[in-house]
Amino acid sequence: MHHSPHDLSALAHLDFCYLTTRGRVTGRPHTIEIWFALHDYTVYMLAGNHASDWVKNARRTPTVSLAIGDATFTGTARIVDQEAEDALARRLILAKYQPGYDEDLSDWGRTALPVAVDLHVS
């Protein structure tokens, strides 16, 4: 099922997305609930670090599935390594979550690892 960009923008405000990676040892699907920000056809997330299980899985098998609300997408995961995109990912996520959050997220926003999933949309 294909979703138009219009559908995507309607999902951008939701709190969580559900990212499913393929286990690098077991080959079994591994789903996490995670904060996200949407930019065009790219979903940005901040991982604790490179050692996060799902990050290792995504590096091994970049094709992932992503559920936002009742929409499910496939996409290609990648570590964000361009400086400008890195800054964008952090800015988008902090702008989305900081206003409703008691603790200061700026340290986390600086040290976390940005991961992008480029959605496969027609």
C-alpha contacts under 8 A as a table, 3 or more apart, distances in Angstrom:
res1	aa1	res2	aa2	distance
2	H	121	V	6.46
2	H	122	S	6.80
3	H	6	H	7.89
3	H	7	D	6.01
3	H	8	L	7.13
3	H	71	A	7.79
3	H	121	V	6.87
4	S	7	D	5.35
4	S	8	L	6.64
4	S	121	V	7.55
5	P	8	L	4.87
5	P	9	S	6.41
5	P	40	D	7.62
5	P	41	Y	7.62
6	H	9	S	5.47
6	H	10	A	6.72
7	D	10	A	5.26
7	D	11	L	6.77
8	L	11	L	5.27
8	L	12	A	6.59
9	S	12	A	5.21
9	S	38	L	7.88
10	A	13	H	7.14
11	L	14	L	5.75
11	L	68	I	6.52
11	L	69	G	6.67
12	A	37	A	6.70
12	A	38	L	5.76
14	L	17	C	7.68
14	L	68	I	7.49
14	L	69	G	7.20
15	D	35	W	6.25
15	D	36	F	7.47
16	F	33	E	6.18
16	F	34	I	5.35
16	F	35	W	4.86
16	F	36	F	6.38
16	F	68	I	7.09
17	C	33	E	5.86
17	C	34	I	5.61
17	C	35	W	6.37
17	C	36	F	6.44
17	C	66	L	6.82
17	C	67	A	5.69
17	C	68	I	4.77
17	C	69	G	7.33
18	Y	31	T	6.34
18	Y	32	I	5.54
18	Y	33	E	4.66
18	Y	34	I	6.33
18	Y	66	L	5.59
18	Y	67	A	5.00
18	Y	68	I	6.56
19	L	31	T	5.39
19	L	32	I	5.42
19	L	33	E	6.59
19	L	34	I	7.38
19	L	64	V	7.13
19	L	65	S	5.97
19	L	66	L	4.59
19	L	67	A	6.55
20	T	29	P	6.11
20	T	30	H	5.27
20	T	31	T	4.13
20	T	32	I	6.55
20	T	64	V	5.81
20	T	65	S	5.14
20	T	66	L	6.19
21	T	29	P	5.70
21	T	30	H	5.24
21	T	31	T	6.42
21	T	54	W	6.31
21	T	57	N	6.03
21	T	58	A	5.99
21	T	61	T	7.53
21	T	62	P	7.97
21	T	63	T	7.58
21	T	64	V	5.17
21	T	65	S	6.87
22	R	27	G	5.44
22	R	28	R	5.59
22	R	29	P	4.63
22	R	30	H	5.98
22	R	57	N	5.99
22	R	58	A	7.27
22	R	61	T	6.55
22	R	64	V	7.29
23	G	26	T	5.23
23	G	27	G	4.46
23	G	28	R	5.06
23	G	29	P	5.93
23	G	30	H	6.16
23	G	54	W	7.96
23	G	57	N	5.61
24	R	27	G	5.69
24	R	56	K	7.51
24	R	57	N	5.20
24	R	60	R	6.38
24	R	61	T	7.47
30	H	54	W	7.51
32	I	54	W	7.88
34	I	45	M	7.21
35	W	45	M	6.23
35	W	46	L	7.56
35	W	93	I	7.76
36	F	43	V	6.44
36	F	44	Y	5.48
36	F	45	M	4.79
36	F	46	L	7.62
36	F	93	I	6.44
37	A	43	V	5.75
37	A	44	Y	5.19
37	A	45	M	6.72
37	A	89	A	7.56
37	A	92	L	6.05
37	A	93	I	5.39
37	A	96	K	7.22
38	L	41	Y	7.24
38	L	42	T	5.96
38	L	43	V	4.66
38	L	44	Y	6.29
39	H	42	T	5.25
39	H	43	V	6.32
39	H	44	Y	7.67
41	Y	118	D	6.03
41	Y	119	L	5.52
41	Y	120	H	7.97
41	Y	121	V	7.67
42	T	116	A	6.41
42	T	117	V	5.59
42	T	118	D	4.52
42	T	119	L	5.94
43	V	116	A	5.61
43	V	117	V	5.15
43	V	118	D	6.51
43	V	119	L	7.42
44	Y	89	A	5.82
44	Y	93	I	7.57
44	Y	114	P	6.75
44	Y	115	V	5.82
44	Y	116	A	4.58
44	Y	117	V	6.54
45	M	89	A	7.52
45	M	93	I	7.47
45	M	114	P	5.75
45	M	115	V	5.30
45	M	116	A	6.37
46	L	90	R	7.64
46	L	93	I	7.97
46	L	109	G	7.82
46	L	112	A	5.59
46	L	113	L	5.26
46	L	114	P	4.52
46	L	115	V	6.04
47	A	50	H	7.53
47	A	52	S	6.85
47	A	55	V	7.37
47	A	112	A	5.62
47	A	113	L	4.94
47	A	114	P	6.25
47	A	115	V	6.89
48	G	51	A	7.79
48	G	52	S	6.36
48	G	112	A	5.14
48	G	113	L	6.20
49	N	52	S	5.71
49	N	55	V	7.93
49	N	112	A	5.99
49	N	113	L	5.29
50	H	55	V	6.16
50	H	56	K	6.95
50	H	113	L	7.04
51	A	55	V	6.97
51	A	56	K	6.69
52	S	55	V	5.28
52	S	56	K	6.45
53	D	56	K	5.24
53	D	57	N	6.22
54	W	57	N	4.90
54	W	58	A	6.04
55	V	58	A	5.08
55	V	59	R	6.17
56	K	59	R	5.15
56	K	60	R	6.33
57	N	60	R	5.19
57	N	61	T	6.05
57	N	62	P	7.70
58	A	61	T	4.98
58	A	62	P	4.61
58	A	63	T	7.22
58	A	64	V	7.16
58	A	77	A	6.09
58	A	78	R	7.40
59	R	62	P	5.63
59	R	77	A	7.56
59	R	78	R	7.07
61	T	64	V	7.57
62	P	76	T	5.22
62	P	77	A	4.86
62	P	78	R	6.82
63	T	74	T	7.04
63	T	75	G	5.75
63	T	76	T	4.71
63	T	77	A	6.38
64	V	74	T	5.74
64	V	75	G	5.45
64	V	76	T	6.07
64	V	77	A	6.62
65	S	72	T	7.03
65	S	73	F	5.66
65	S	74	T	4.34
65	S	75	G	6.10
66	L	72	T	5.64
66	L	73	F	5.16
66	L	74	T	6.09
66	L	75	G	7.30
67	A	70	D	6.84
67	A	71	A	5.63
67	A	72	T	4.25
67	A	73	F	6.26
68	I	71	A	5.38
68	I	72	T	6.39
73	F	119	L	6.52
73	F	120	H	6.96
73	F	121	V	7.88
74	T	119	L	6.00
74	T	120	H	5.76
75	G	117	V	5.72
75	G	118	D	5.24
75	G	119	L	4.13
75	G	120	H	5.10
76	T	117	V	5.22
76	T	118	D	5.19
76	T	119	L	6.58
76	T	120	H	7.60
77	A	115	V	7.00
77	A	116	A	5.62
77	A	117	V	4.20
77	A	118	D	6.43
78	R	115	V	5.85
78	R	116	A	5.39
78	R	117	V	6.33
79	I	113	L	7.77
79	I	114	P	6.42
79	I	115	V	4.60
79	I	116	A	6.24
80	V	85	E	6.81
80	V	86	D	5.83
80	V	113	L	7.94
80	V	114	P	5.60
80	V	115	V	5.40
80	V	116	A	6.16
81	D	85	E	7.55
81	D	86	D	6.50
82	Q	85	E	5.43
82	Q	86	D	5.90
83	E	86	D	4.98
83	E	87	A	6.23
84	A	87	A	5.23
84	A	88	L	6.24
85	E	88	L	4.87
85	E	89	A	6.06
86	D	89	A	5.27
86	D	90	R	6.41
86	D	114	P	6.48
87	A	90	R	5.32
87	A	91	R	6.05
88	L	91	R	5.08
88	L	92	L	6.02
89	A	92	L	5.32
89	A	93	I	6.27
89	A	114	P	6.50
90	R	93	I	5.37
90	R	94	L	6.07
90	R	109	G	5.82
90	R	110	R	7.35
90	R	114	P	7.08
91	R	94	L	5.31
91	R	95	A	5.93
92	L	95	A	5.20
92	L	96	K	6.20
93	I	96	K	5.16
93	I	97	Y	6.23
93	I	109	G	7.98
94	L	97	Y	5.33
94	L	98	Q	5.32
94	L	105	L	7.04
94	L	106	S	7.50
94	L	109	G	6.55
95	A	98	Q	5.91
95	A	99	P	7.13
96	K	99	P	7.06
97	Y	100	G	6.00
97	Y	101	Y	6.38
98	Q	101	Y	5.05
98	Q	102	D	7.80
98	Q	104	D	7.20
98	Q	105	L	6.36
101	Y	104	D	7.50
104	D	107	D	7.47
105	L	108	W	5.32
105	L	109	G	5.90
106	S	109	G	4.78
106	S	110	R	6.14
107	D	110	R	5.12
107	D	111	T	6.20
108	W	111	T	5.24
108	W	112	A	5.55
109	G	112	A	5.82
